[in-house]
Amino acid sequence: MIGHYLTHYTRRVSYWACMLSLALLIGCSDQHQESATTESDLPVYQQWHSITLNFAGPDTSEQDADNPFLNYRLMVTFTHDGQEYPIRGYYAADGQASESGADAGNIWQVKFRAPETGQWQYRARLERGEKIALGADSGESLPLDNATGTFMVEASDKRAPDFRALGRLSVNDGHFYFPGTDRYWLKGGSNSPENFLAYEGFDGTYRIAASAREGEASANSELHQYESHRQDWQPGDPTLRGEAGKSIFGAVNYLAEKGMNAIYLLTMNIEGDGKDVWPYTSPEDFTRFDVSRLAQWEQLFQHMQNKGILIHLVTQETENERLLDEGDVGPMRTLYYQELIARFGHHLGLIWNLGEENGYAEWSPPAQNTEQRKAMIRFFEQADPYQNPVLLHTHAEIGTREPVLEPLLGVEGLDGLSLQAHDRQHAHQVVMKWKQRSEQAGRSWLITMDEIGMWHTGADTDANDPGHPSLRGDVLWGTLLSGAAGVEWYFGANVPHNDLTSEDWRQRDELWSLTRHAMTFFQAYLPWWEMAPAHDLLAREGAFCLAKHDDIYALYFPTGTEQYQIDLRGLSNDFEVHWYNPVSGGDLSSGSVTNVQGGAEVSLGKPPSRPTEDWVVLLRKTGR
């Protein structure tokens, strides 16, 4: 296993990188590789950047009788300082399918991101055999001219938020963490539209006509166009087929400019709500994948990573959780997961979400059971060489959430929950409950507040909900100060620009700003991974406190607070009092009281302005 350290590498724009790309495309001979006897002769990549290697194999196609996705297997082993990293490859048609639209060719590819600098070697093996992609059995070994090679990796020249400057995102004790750079990270972004990939510019994308069930958004007849975000595209950004695709890349740019760092997206919603996203050539054949469409998804994902946007990849919906192998990890689910891992697992900021609203509900089709959920968890734990975080999206209410989650407590390989809650005022309690339950079970879960109710409204537009007071207080600050590792905003089913039809993220421009202000505060002032909820220190409903005992305290007071007080009995330190505006952000400011002493219940004085509005207060030990 590679653990949490593997990463991708983007091909360096240099003479040697271009030469390697050309050589691998036409087949690089062992003699050529052996002639590179000094480090200065070797191709050079950068740490954490995406490396794509092409291997010429038999001519075939997506629809060939000898199925290239089922009956071939490419494995490439990368080696550095005696450590081996076995990585699965995939069929890539002509190797340039994102631009050419090709569905046939003789190229197999592998993607890899080197976690260490220095000299690396690789060796590749392409095998053919009946359903060899599904098992460990050996098959017929096919000749590869460039089966071995050597390259150098040097330090990345990128800067955060670009993930290539940070390394691979992992989970440490219930928090997002980059072990390669010893940095903690907080998530904030969009949960809608869930069918983000139902974009008219992606090859072979269309919508299956259907009616929506009660409680879900309904899709219109058109695919996403995101035309309002064409203005956000910048020269030098990617495109699809020349000038196409600017609007979806511009949409990513817009969220990144707003300081967001996550997008929730489904990769398969057959029989689901949108019925417009799947990786296959046909929604009825689960053994053949659309190479050019997946290559275009990869272009989008790479752009997201470069902008510091997490790929929150949701593999299925509640309506289709038994579509593949009746919910088992059988041949079709195995093939699906392996293809996702091979093509996209190399990305540095990526979450595998096992399924939206997973488990039984009265309104949903027959659901997966506990053993099937555990089998999915085991599969990703064993098959993903990068060990990307694995989460499960929940139902909204206790009656449907509890039976699914209780049996999964302590299960190795499940890193946490993508939480849905219908009640805003008690969302923080749901976060704390599952944090506590998972800690008691011996495996602390990462909890992200990803879908807030009610289902019909969610996060409404700025025009309909100016200032988003309940989202800002109860959900954003309330859950983050209760130990949540991040938030995403779900748009609701019965509002304009809803969970399926949203075309313009600017409709919630203020909401992104409010989220950025909270994330900025945490990142600038708090060691939140060392802190714990302490709401009982505040005698005020709707007030929240995150604390590192006798050291630092972050407090949220809701609108209408008259007495800003905190119970500091039993403490010996003095504390500086700073105020932060959750609506406008900005620097810390001073109120009527600048210092308080521990040992009693103390007044924090009056805020610097906005006396009847909500405020965040930071207490720091004097001299900290």
MARVO-92229 format. One record per atom (N, C-alpha, C, O): x, y, z. Coordinates in steps of 0.1 Angstrom, whole numbers, plus 5000, padded with zeros to 4 digits. Example, Ala and Ser with C-alpha at 12.3 -4.5 7.8 and 13.67 -1.06 7.14 Angstrom:
BEGIN
513249435078512349555078513249675078514249675085512849785071513749895071512950005079513450115080
! end
This chain:
BEGIN
500849885000500050005000500950125000501950135006500450234993501250354993500950445005501750525008499950415012499550505023499150635019498550655008499350735027498850865024499850955017499751075018500850895011501950985006502050994991502651084986501350904983501450914969500751034964499751084970501251094953500551204947500751204932501551124926500051294925500151304910501251394906501751474914501551384894502551484888502051524875501651444866502051654873501651704860502951714851503951754856502851674838503951674830504651804829503951904826505951814832506651944832506851994818507151914809506552124816506652174802508152204800508652304803508852104795510252114792510552024780509751944776511752034775512151954764512151814767511551734759512651774778512651624781511251574784511051454780510351644790509051594792508351574779507651474777508551664770507851654757508451534749507751454743509751514750510451404744509951274749509751174742509751264763509251144769507851114764507550994761507051214763505651194759505551134745504851044742506451194736506451144722507051004722506450914714508050974729508650844729507750744734507650634728507050774745506050674750504950644741504350534740504450754734503350734725503650644714502850564710504950644708505250564697505950434701506150344693506350424714507050314719508450334721509250354711508950344733510350384736511150254739510750174747512250234732512950114732513850104745514250214751514149984749515049964761516450024758517050084767516850024745518150074742518150224745519150274750517150294741517050444743517150464758517850564763516350394766516350414781517750394786518250464795518450284782519750254787520750354783521750374790520550434772521450534769521450654778522450734778520450664786520350774796521150734808520550684818522450754808523350704818523550804829524150764840523250934827523451034838522151094841521251104833522051154853520851214857520451334848519251354847521451404843521151514834520451474821519851554814520551344817519951294805518451254807517751224798518051244820516751184823515651284822515851404824514451244818513251334819513051374834513351304843512551504835512451554848510951594850510351664842510451554862509051594866509151664880510251674885508051714884508051774897507251684907506251624904507651694920506951624931505451664931505151784931504651564932503151584934502451624921501251634921503251644910502651674897502251544890502851444892501251554881500751444874501651394863502051474854502051264863502851204852501851114845501251024851501851124832501051034823502050964814502751024806502050824815502850744806501950664797500950604801502250664784501550594774502250474769503550474768501550364767502150234763501350184751500150174751502050154740501450104728501149954729502149874731499949914728499549774728498749744716498949804705497949634717497149594705496049704701495549774710495849714688494749794683493449734688493149614686492549824694491249774698490349894699490650004694489149874705488249994706487249964718487249854723486550074721485550054732484549944730484149884740484249914717483149814714483749684709483049604704485049674710485649554704485149424711484849434723485049314704484549194710485449144721484949084731486749164720487649134730487749264739488649344737486849274749486649394756487949454763488449384771488349574759489649624764489549664779490649674786488349684784488249714798488149594807488449604819487749484802487549364809488649254807489049184817489149254795490049144792491549184790492349104786491849304794493249354795493549414809492649464815494749404812495149474825496549524824497549454821496749654826498049724826498349754841497649814848499549704845500049734858501449794857502249734849501649904863502949974862503449984877502850044885504649934879505349944892506350054892507350044885506150154900507150264902507950234914507450194924509250264913510250234924511150354927511550424918511250374940512150474945512750434958512050404968514050434959514750404971514350274977514150254989514050174968513650044973512250024976511749914979511450134975510050124978509250104965509550184955508350014964507649984952506150044953505550034964505650094942504350154941503650094929503750144918502849984931502149924920500850004916499950024925500750054904499650134900498950074887499650034878497650064888496850014877496650124866496450234869496750074853496550164842495150144836494350074842494950194824493550194818493750204803494750254798492650164796492650184781492350324778491450384783493150384768493050524765492850554750493050674746492350454743492050474728493350524721494350454720493350644716494550694709495450774718496450834713495150784731495950854740495651004741496151074749494751054731494451194731492951214729492451304723492151124736490751114733489951234738488951264732490551314748489751434752489651534741488751604740490651534732490651624721490151564708489351624700490551434706490151374693488751314693488151294683488251274705487051204706487151054702486150994700488351004701488550874697487950764706487950784718487450664700486950544707487750424704487350314708488850444696489650324692491050374692491350484691491950274693493450304693494150194700493650094704495450214701496350114708497050164720498150104723496550264726497250324738496650284751495450304753497450234760497050224774497850324782499050364779497250384793497950484800497950454815497250364820498950514822498950514836499250654841499950724835498550694852498850824859499450804872499050714880500350884876501050874888501551004893501851094885501651024906502251144912503251104923502951034932504451144920505651104929505551174942505551294942505651094953505551164966506951204971507051274981508051164964509351194968510151244957509951214945511151324960512051374949513251274948513351184956513951284937515051194934514851114921513951144913515551004920515450924908514450814910514350744920513650794900512550694900512750594888513250634877512250474889512250374878510750324877510050334887510450274865509150204864509350084855510250074847508449994857508349874848506849844846506049844856506549814834505149794830504849654825505749594819503649614827503249474822501749484818500849524825501549454805500249454799499849304796500549234790498749264802498349124801496949114795496149214796496649004788495348984782494848844787495648744787493548834790492948714794491548734797491048844800490748634797489248644800489048704813489348644824488448824813488048894826489248914835489048914847490348934830491548944838491549074846492149084857490749174842490649294849490049284863490249364872489349174865488549154877489349074888488949074899490449004884491048914893492548924893493149014887493148834901494648844903495348734894496548734895494548664887495148554878496048624868495748734863497148554864497948604853497348564839496648474838497748644830497248624816498448624806499548614810498048634794499148644783499848774784499148884783501148774785501948894786502148944772502648874763501849074770501949134757503149224756503549294766503849224745505149304744504949454745503949504739505749524753505749664753507149714751508149674758507349804741508749844737509349934749510549924751508450004755508950094766508550044780508050124788508749914782508249854794509049894807508549884818510149954805510950004816511450144813511550184802511750224824512250354822512650424835512450364846513350534834513850604845513550754844513650804832513350824855513050964854513451024867513650954877513651164867513951234879512751314884511951354876512651334897511651414903512251524912513151494920511951644909512451754917511251824925510151794922511651914934510551984942509652064933509952114923508352064938507352144931507552294932508152344942507252364921507352514922506052584924505952704922505052504928503652564930503452614944504252584953502452694945502052754958500652724962499752704953500352704975498952684979498152804974498552914974496852774971496052654974496252544964495652434967497052554954497252444944497752324952498652324960497052214951497352094958498752044955499351974964499352074944500652034941501752094950502852044951501352204957502252264967502052194981502852214990500952114983500552064996500851914998501051875009500751844987500851694988499451634988498451694983499351514993498151434993497351455005497851445016496051485003495151515014494751375021494451285014494851375034494651255042493651295053493151405054493551205063492751225075493551185087494151075087493651275097494351245109493451285121493151395123493151175128492351195141491051285138490751365146490351255127489151325125489251455118488351535118490451495113490651615106491351595093492151505091491051685083491851685070493251725073493551815081494151655066495651675070496451635058496251535051497451725055498451695045499751645052500551725057500051515052501151465059502451505053503551515059502451525039503651565032504251695036505351725035503251785040503651925044503251955058503352075062502751865066502351875080501451995081501652095089500351995074499352105074497952055075497551955068497152115084495752085085494952175075495352275071493752125072492952185061491552175065491052075071490752275061489352285064488552295050489052375041487452225049486752225036485552325036484852335046485352385025484252475023483952485008484752515000482652455004482352454990480952424987480052444995480752374974479452354969479052214969479852124966477752184973477152054972476252044960475651934958476052154953475052154942475652234930476352324933475252204918474352094914475151954916476251944912474451854921475051724923475451664910476351584909474651704899475051654886475851744878475651784867476851794885477851894879478451844866478751924857478651714865479251664853478251644841478751604830477051674843476051664832476151794824475251874823477251804817477651934810477551904795478051794790476951994788476751974773478051954766478051904755479152004771480452004764481151864765482151844758480751774774481351644776480751544766479551544764481651474759481251384749480251284754480251234765479251254746478251144748477351164760476851074765477251294765476451324777475051354773474851444764474051294779472651324776471851284788472251214797470551334788469651304800468651204796467951214785468451104804467351004802466051074808466051114819465051074800463751134804463251064816463150944817462751134826462251074839461451184846461651304844460651144856459951234865460651224878461151114882460651334886461251334899460251284909459051304908460851224920460051184931459851304940460551394940458751294949458551394959459751404968460251304973460151524971461351544980462651564972463651584979462551564959463851584951463551684941462451714936464651754937464651854926464351774913464651654912463751844904463551784891464451854881464551984881464951774872465851834861465051884850463951824847465451984843464852024831465351944819466051844821464951984807465251894796466651924790467151844782467352024795468652064790469752024799469652024811470951994793472151974801472652104806472252214801473552094816474252214821475052284810475652224802474952424810475852504801476752594809477852634804476352644821477052734829477552854822478652904824476652914813477053024804477453144812478353224808476853164824477153284832478653284837479153384841479253164837480653154841481653154830482853144832481153174818482153184807483053304809484253304805482553414815483353534818484453504828485453584829484353394836485353364846486553284840487553264847486453234828487553164821488653264819488453384815489953214821491053304819491953244808492053124806492653334800493653284790494653194797495153224807494853084790495752984796495052864803495652764806493752884806492952784812492652674802492752704790492352554806491952444796490752484789489852564793490552414777489352414770489052264765489852184767487852244759487552124753487452134738486652224734488152064731488052064716488252204711487352264704489352274714489552404709488952514718489552544729487852564715487252674722486152634731485652724739485752514731484552464739485052444754486152444757484052444762484252414776484652524785484852504797484752644780485252754788484252784800484752824811483052754798482052794809482252704821482152754833482552574820482652484831484052514838484152504851485052534831486352574837486252714844486852734854485452804838485252934844484452914857484752994866483552824858482752804870483752754881483552804893484652674878485652634888486452754893486752774905486852834883487652954886486853044896487353104905485553064893484753144902484753104916484953184925484452974918484452924932485852934939485952974950486852914931488252934937488453074941489053104951488053164932488253314935487453354948487853444955486353284950485553314962486153244975485653264986487253174973487953114984487352974988487752914998486552914979486052784982487052674977487852704969486952554983487952454980487352314978488052214980486052304975485452174973484252184964483452274964484052074955482852054947482451914948483251814946481151894952480551764953479951724940479251804933480251604935479751564922479551414921480351334926478451374914478151234912478851194899478951264889479351064899479851004887478950904881479150854870477850874888476850784882475450814889475250794901474550864881473150884886472150814877470950854877472450704871471550614864470450574874470750534885469150594870468050564879467950654891467150644900468850764891468750854902467950974898466950964891468251094904467451214902467651284888466751304881468951304885469251374872469251274860468751314849469751154862469751054851470551114839470151104828471751174842472451234831473951224833474751294826474451144842475851124845476150984846475550914855477150934838477650794840478950784832479150864823479850694835481150684829481050584817482050574810479950524814479850424804479550474790479050584789479750394780479350424767477850424765477250494757477250344774475750334774475350314788475950244796474150364793473650344806473150204808472650164819473250124798472749984799473849884798473649764800475149924796476249834795477349884805477949984803477549804816478449844826479849794825480649794834480149734813481449684810482349764801483449734798481749874795482449954786482350104789481250154792483550164789483650304794483850394782484550364773483350514784483450624774484850694776484950774784485850654768487150694770487350854769487950914777486750904758486851054756486151134767486651234771484951084771484251164782485051154795485251254802485651034798486451024810487651104810488151164820488251114798489451204796489151344798489951424803487951384794487451524796487151554810487451664815486551454817486451474832487751494838487951574847488751414833490151434839490651574837491351624846490451634825490851774823490251864834490851944839488951844836488251924846488851904860489051994867489051774864489551744877490951804879491251854890491751794868493051854870493052004872493852054880492152064865491952214867491452244881491952334888490552164886490152184900491252164910491452254919492152064908493252044917494252164917494752204927494452214905495452324903494852444910495652534914493552464911492952574918492652544932492152634939493052434937492852404951491452354955491052374966490752294945489352254947489352104949489752024940488852054960488751914963487751854954486651914951488051734949487051654941486351564951486851464956485051604954484251514963483451424954482351454950484051314951483551214941482551124947482951034955481251134944480151054949479850944939479450974928480050814943480050704933478650654930478450594919477650684938476250644935475250724943475650794952473950704939472850764946472050654954472250534951471150704963470350604970469550524960469250404963469050584949468150514940468850404932468250314927470250414931470950314923471950234931472850174925471850234944472950164952472950014950473849944954471849964944471849814941471849794926471549684922472149894918472149874904473249784899473049704890474449794905475549704902475549584911475749604923475449464906475649344913474649334925474949284936473449394924472449394935473049454948472649424959474049544946474649604958475949544963476649604971476249424958477449354962478649414955478549494945479849384960481049424953481349304944482249214947480649294933480749184923481549234911482249334912481449164900482249204888481949344883482949414879480649384883480349524877480849634886481349734881480649614899481049724908482549724909483149834910483149604909484649604909485249674897486149754898484649644885485149714873484949864874485849944870483849904879483550054880484550114890485050224886484650064901485650124911487050124906487750214908487450014900488850004895489050114884490150174884488050134876488250234865488350374871489150454867487550404882487650534888488950554895489550654894489450444902490750454909491850474899492750554901491850394888492950404878492950544872494050594869491850594868491850724861491950844870492550944866491350844882491250964890491850954904491951054911492150834908492750814922494050884924494350914936494750924914496050994916495851134921496851194926494651194919494451334923494751344938494351264946495351464942495851484955494751524965494751474977493751594961492651634969491351564964490651624956491051444969489951364964489351284975490051224984488051284976487351194985486551094977485851124968486550964982485650864977484450864986484550824997483350914981482050904988481350784983480950774971481050684992480450554988479050564983478550474976478350674986477050684981476250794988476250815000475450864980474550964985473350904992472650814986473050945004471850895011471850745012470850685009472950685015473050545015472250475026472250525037471550375022470750295032469250315030468850385021468550245038467050235037466350365040466750435050465350395032464350505035463050455029463050385019461950505035460650465030460450505015459750425008461050615011460750664998461750614987461650634975462850534992463850494982463650344979462950274985464250304967464250164963464950074974465550134983464949944972465649854981467149904983467849934973467649894995468949954998470049855000469649735002471249895000472349805004472249785019471649855026472849665023472849635037474249655043475149705036474349635056475649665063476749585057477849645055476649465054477749385049478149435035479349435032477249485027477549535014478349665016479249695008477949745026478649875028480049845033481049905029480249745042481549705046482449655035483649675035481849585026482549535014483049645005484149635000482249755004482749864996483949935003484949964996483849945016484850015024486149925022487249985020486049795023487249705022487849715008489049715007486949734998487549734984488449854983489549844978487949974987488750094985490050084994491050134990489850035005491050015014492149935007493349965009491749825000492649734994493049774980494249744976492149834973492449864958493050004955493650014945492750094964493250234961494650244966494850254978495650254957497050264962497350394969498350404976496550494967496850624972496150644986496450744993495250554990494550565002493850695004493950765015493150744994492350864995491250845006490750735008490850955012489750935023488450875017488050905006487850795025486550725022485550775032485650755044484450835026483350885034482050815030481950755019480950835038479650785034478650895037478650965047477850925027476851035028475650975035475250855032474951045044473950995053472551045049472451135041471550975054470151035054470051145064470951175072468951215063468751345070468251325085468451415093467551215087466851205100467351085108467950995103467151085121467650985130467250845126468050755127465950835123465350695120466050625109466050505109466450705099467150645087468650645088469350575081469150735096470650755097471250655107472250585104470650635119471150555129471450405125472450355127470450335119470650195115471750175106472350065106472050275097473150255088474550285095475450205092474550385103475850425109476350345121477550315122475450305129475850235142476750105138477750095145476350025129477249905126478549935120479449855119478750065115480050095108481050165118482150195114480550195130481550255140482750165142482550045144483950215141485150145143485650065131486649995132484850065120485249985109486450045102486450165098487549965101488750015094488450045080487849975072489050165075488850205061487850305059487850375049486850325068485850435067486350555075486550545087486650665068487350775075486350875081486650955089485050865077484050955083482750965075482450885067482051075078480751095073480651225065481151325069479951215054479451335047477951355052477051285047477751445061476551445069475451525062475651635057474251465063473051535060472151555072472051455080471651675075470751695086469651785082469851885075468451755086467251835082467051955091466352045087467551945103467252055113468452145115469452095121468352265111469552355112469952385127471152375130468952405135469252445149469952335157470652365166469852215153470452105160471552035152471951925156471952095141472952035132474252015140474951915138474552105149475852095157475751975166476851915169474651945171474451825180474751695172475251605178474251695160474451575152475951555149476451445150476651665146478151655144478751605157479651505156478451665168479151625181478751475185479651405190477551435182477151295185478051195178478551105185478151215165478951115157480451125159481151025158480851245162482351255166482551175179483551105180481651195189481851125201481650975200482450895205480650935193480450795191481550725184481950615187482150785174483250725167484550725175485250625174484750825183485850825192485750715203486750645206484550695208484350585217484550445211484950355217484350435198484450305191485950285187486250185181486850385189488250365187488750415173489950395170487850475165488250525152487550655150486350655146488250765153487650895152487250935138488150935129485950965135485550995122485751145119485651235128486051175107485951305101484551335097483951255090483951445102482551475099482451605092482951705097481851605080481651725073480151755071479451665068479751875073478351915072478051945057478252065053477551855050477551865035476151885029475951935018475051865037473751885031472751925043472351835051472452045043471552095054470152115048469952155037469152075057467752085053467152225056467852325059465952235054465052125049465352095034465852175027464851975030465151925017464652025006465252034995463552095009462852174999463652304997463452374987464352355007465052485006466552475006467152544998467152405016468552395017469152535018468652625026470152565010470752695010470152774998470452744987469252865001468552934991469453044985470553064989468953114975469753214968469853334977469153354987470853424974471053544982469753634981469453694991469153634970467953724968466853674978466053754983466653544979465553494987465953485002465053485011467153485005467653475020468753565022469953515024468553695022469653795024470453765037469853765047471753765036472553745048472653605053473453565061471653515049471653375053471853355068472753285072471053425076471353425091471353285097472253265105470353205094470353075101471552985095472052905103471752995082472952915077474252965083475152885087474353095084475553155089475853115104476953075108474753115112474953095126474852945130475852885135473652885128473452755132474252645125474752555131474552675112475152565104476652595102477452515105476952705096478352735093479252745106480152665108478952845114479752855127479352755137480252705144478052715137477652615147478352475145478752415155478452435133479052295131480552305131481152215136481152415126482652425126483152435140484152375144482352505149482752525163482352395171482652395183481752305164481452175171482252055166482051945170483352095158484251985154484151945140484851855136483151995132483051955118484351995111484952095114484651915101485851935093485652015080486452035072484352065079484052145067482552155065481752085071482152235055480752255051480752255036481652295029479552205031479252225017477752275017476952245026477352345006476052405006475152334995475452334983474152265000473152204992472052304989471552374998471552304976470652414972469152384973468352474970468752274978467352244979466652204966467252224955465452154968464752104956463752194950463452194938463152284959462052374954462452524954461652604956463752554951464152684951464752714937465052624929464852844933465552874920466952824920467652824931467452784909468852734908469052624918469852634927468252514916468252414926469352314925470352334918469152204932470252094933470552034920471651974918469652034910469851974897469952084886470652054876469352194887469252294876470152414877470252494868470852424888471752544891472752564880473452464876472752684874473752714863474652824867475652844860474352894879475153014882475453014897474553044905476652994901477053004915476953144920477053164932476953244911476853384916475453404923475353504930474553324921473253344928473353334943472453374950474453274947474753264962476153324965476853274973476453424958477753494960477953534975479053514980476953584981477153624995477353505004478153515014476753395001476953275009478453225008478953185018478953234996480453194995481253285003482253245009480953415003481753515011481653485026482653485033480453455031480253425045481153295048481753295059481153205040481853075042483353105042484053055051483853195033485253225033485653295045486753275050484753385051485153455063485353355074486353375082484553255075484653155086485953075084486753055094486253035072487452955069488653035072489652985077488653165068489753245070490053265085491253255089489053285093489253295107489853165113490853175121489353055110489952925115491352915111492252885119491652935098493052915093494053015098495152985100493553135101494453245106494753235121495753275125493753195129493753215143493653085152493953095164493252975146492952865155493752735151493952705140494252665162494752535160493552435162493552365172492552445153491252375155491352225157490552165164492452165152492652025153493051985168493051865171493352085176493752065190492652105199492752105211491452145194490452215202489152115202489052025194488252145211487052065213485952155216486152265222484652115213483552195216483352215231483552125239482952335235482752365249481552465250481652565257480452425244479352515244478752555257478052655259478952465267478352485280479052595287478552645298480052655282480752775288479952895285480153005291478952895276478253005272476752985276476152885271476253075283474853065288473953135278473253225282473853085266473153155256472753055245473652995239471453035242471052945231471453005218471353125215472052915209472552955196473953005197474453055187474553005209475953045210476852915210476452815215478052925205478952805203480352845207480752955206481052745212482452765217483252645213482952535216484452675208485452575205486652615213487152725213487252525221488252555231489452465231489352345229490552525234491752455239491952505253492352625255491752415262491652455276492752545282493852525280492252655287493152755294494152815284495252865288493852815271494752865261494052955251494453075249493152895243492452975233491052925231490752815232490153025229488653005228488153085216488353195215487353015208486653075197485153075200484552965202484453185200483053195205482153255194482653355187481053205192480053265183478853305191478253225198478453435190477253485197476253525186476553595177474953475187473953505177473453645178473653715188472653675167471953805167471053815179470353715183470953925186470153955197470853935210470153945221472053895210472853875223472954015230473354115224472654015243472754135251473954125261474654225263474154005266475353995275476253895269475953775268477453935266478553855260479353805272480253875277479053685276479753625288480253485285479753415276481353445293481853315292482253275306482753355314482153145309482453095322483953045322484252945316484853115329486253085329486653035343487853045347485652995351486052945364486952825363486852735354487852815372488852705372490052735364490952655364490152845357491252885349492152985356491653065364493452985352494353075359494953185350495553275355494753175337495453265328494553385325493353395328495253495321494653615315494453595300495253525294493453655295493153645281492953775274492253865279493453785262493153895253491753875247491453755243490953975245489653965238489654035225489954155224489453965214489354015201488053985195487453875198487554065186486254055179486454035164487354095158485553955159485653925144484253925138483353865144484053995127482754015121482453905112483153895101481553815115481253695106480553735093480453655084480053855092479353905080480353965070480253935058481254045074482154115065483654065066484454095058483953975076485353925077486254045081485854135089487454035076488454145078489354105090489453995095489954215096490954195107490154175120488954215121490854135130490354135144490254275148490954365144489254305157489054435162488854425177488654325183488854545184488654555198487354605202486754695195486754555213485554605218485754685231486854745233484754695240484954775252485854715262486354785271486054585261486954515270488054445262487754375253489254465266490354405258491054295265491754215259490854275278491454165286490554115296489754195302490553985299489753925310490653835317491653785312490353805330491153715338490353595341489153595344490953475340490353345343490053335358490553415366489153235361488853215375487353255379486953235390486653305369485253345372484453355359485053335348483153365360482353395348482553545345482253635353482953575333483353705330482553765318482053695310482453895319481853975308482854005297484054055301482553995285483454035274483254175269483854215259482354245276482054375272481154385260480354295257481254495252480454525241481254515228482454545228480654475217481354465204481754595199481154695203482654605190483054735184482054805176482054925174481054735171479954795163478854685162478854585168477854715154476754615152476254555165476254435166475754635174475454585188474354485189474354405198473554475179472454375180472654265170471754175169473754255163474054155154474954045159475454055170475153935151476053825156477553865155477953945146478253805164479753835165480453705168479953615175481753705164482653595168483753665177484253775174484053595188484953645198486153545199485953425200487353595199488553515200489153555214489553665216489353455223490053475235491353405234491453275231492453475236493853415235494553445248494553555253495153345253496053355265496953475263497653475252497053565272497953675271499353625269499953545276500053685258501453645255501553525247502653475244500353465242500453345234501153375221501253285212
! end
